[in-house]
């Protein structure tokens, strides 16, 4: 497999994992008032921040390695 093709396959797998993690399956049916607080914020806020940062880093890596100037 070519280097660019390996990155593309790896990128698809990571994208699929991030997509599945973005589904809030573990929080369905739970009342939001029962969430434990950390520094005054519910845990799902920290989960959302982590997921957003992970997505940012993923797209940054893909942009630097896959989308190159084609001259």
C-alpha positions, 0 to 999 in steps of 0.5 A, spaced: 500 500 500 502 507 498 503 511 504 498 516 502 493 510 501 495 508 508 493 515 511 487 515 507 485 508 510 487 510 517 483 517 516 477 513 515 477 509 521 479 514 525 473 518 522 468 513 523 471 512 531 470 519 532 463 519 529 461 513 533 463 517 539 459 523 538 453 519 538 451 520 546 448 513 547 451 512 554 447 518 556 440 517 553 434 516 558 438 519 564 436 526 567 440 531 566 439 534 573 443 527 575 449 529 572 455 529 577 459 536 577 466 537 576 468 544 577 461 546 576 460 543 569 456 536 568 461 531 565 458 531 558 461 538 557 468 535 558 466 529 554 464 534 548 470 538 549 475 532 549 471 530 542 471 537 539 479 537 540 480 530 538 476 532 531 480 538 531 487 534 531 484 529 527 483 534 521 489 538 522 493 531 521 489 529 515 490 536 512 497 536 513 498 529 510 493 528 505 491 535 502 497 537 499 499 543 493 498 539 487 502 543 482 
